């Protein structure tokens, strides 16, 4: 299955890496590793994340308050957000695959 990372999710990822780089290189590297672990988990076991609404699932990072929010389509997995668990937790719900370029 192909995984597509919404451009807004990619931007969220990069912003968080920059944030953690300001704190320490180790914090940024660990954040990246946990993103990659969540990504690989979804790629290997797409249905592992619990549903957060009728169309989306969530896989949390191990030690950061973030999660990948994604949907499973016919032949692809669409990651719509790299979402903070506590800040505006439902902001991503207004996003849909068909408006990913906005």
C-alpha positions as CSV (number, residue, x, y, z in Angstrom):
1,X,0.0,0.0,0.0
2,X,1.3,3.5,-0.9
3,X,1.5,6.1,1.9
4,X,0.7,9.7,1.0
5,X,1.7,12.4,3.4
6,X,-0.5,15.5,3.1
7,X,1.6,18.6,2.5
8,X,0.1,20.2,5.7
9,X,1.2,17.1,7.7
10,X,4.6,17.4,6.2
11,X,4.7,21.0,7.2
12,X,3.6,20.1,10.8
13,X,6.4,17.6,10.9
14,X,9.1,20.1,9.8
15,X,7.8,22.7,12.2
16,X,8.1,20.3,15.1
17,X,11.6,19.2,14.1
18,X,12.6,22.9,14.1
19,X,11.0,23.4,17.5
20,X,12.9,20.4,19.0
21,X,16.2,21.4,17.3
22,X,16.0,24.7,19.3
23,X,15.9,22.6,22.4
24,X,18.5,20.0,21.5
25,X,19.7,17.8,18.7
26,X,18.9,14.7,20.7
27,X,15.3,15.8,21.1
28,X,14.9,16.5,17.4
29,X,16.5,13.2,16.4
30,X,14.2,11.3,18.9
31,X,11.2,13.0,17.5
32,X,12.2,12.0,13.9
33,X,12.8,8.4,15.0
34,X,9.4,8.3,16.6
35,X,7.7,9.7,13.5
36,X,9.5,7.1,11.4
37,X,8.4,4.3,13.8
38,X,4.8,5.4,13.7
39,X,5.0,5.7,9.9
40,X,6.5,2.1,9.6
41,X,3.9,0.8,12.0
42,X,1.1,2.2,9.8
43,X,2.7,0.8,6.7
44,X,3.1,-2.7,8.1
45,X,-0.2,-2.8,10.1
46,X,-2.6,-0.2,8.7
47,X,-5.5,-1.1,11.0
48,X,-3.5,-0.9,14.2
49,X,-4.5,2.6,15.1
50,X,-7.8,3.1,16.9
51,X,-10.5,5.0,15.1
52,X,-10.8,8.6,16.1
53,X,-13.9,9.1,13.9
54,X,-15.6,7.2,11.1
55,X,-12.8,7.8,8.6
56,X,-9.6,8.3,10.5
57,X,-7.2,6.4,12.8
58,X,-4.4,7.6,15.1
59,X,-1.0,6.2,16.0
60,X,0.7,8.0,18.8
61,X,4.4,8.6,19.2
62,X,6.0,6.8,22.2
63,X,7.3,9.7,24.2
64,X,6.1,12.9,22.5
65,X,2.5,14.3,22.6
66,X,2.0,13.7,18.9
67,X,0.2,11.3,16.7
68,X,-0.2,10.5,13.0
69,X,-3.8,10.9,11.9
70,X,-4.5,8.8,8.8
71,X,-7.2,7.2,6.7
72,X,-7.1,3.9,4.8
73,X,-8.2,4.2,1.2
74,X,-8.6,1.5,-1.3
75,X,-5.0,1.3,-2.4
76,X,-3.3,3.9,-0.2
77,X,-2.9,5.2,3.3
78,X,-3.3,9.0,3.6
79,X,-1.6,10.7,6.6
80,X,-3.6,13.9,7.1
81,X,-1.9,15.3,10.2
82,X,1.0,15.2,12.6
83,X,-1.2,16.3,15.4
84,X,-0.4,17.4,19.0
85,X,-2.5,15.4,21.4
86,X,-3.4,18.4,23.6
87,X,-3.4,21.5,21.4
88,X,-6.5,21.9,19.3
89,X,-7.0,18.1,19.2
90,X,-9.7,18.1,16.5
91,X,-8.3,20.8,14.1
92,X,-7.5,18.2,11.5
93,X,-11.1,17.0,11.2
94,X,-11.8,19.8,8.7
95,X,-9.1,18.4,6.4
96,X,-10.0,15.9,3.8
97,X,-8.0,14.2,1.0
98,X,-9.7,16.2,-1.7
99,X,-8.6,19.6,-0.3
100,X,-5.0,18.5,0.6
101,X,-3.5,21.1,-1.6
102,X,-5.2,24.0,0.2
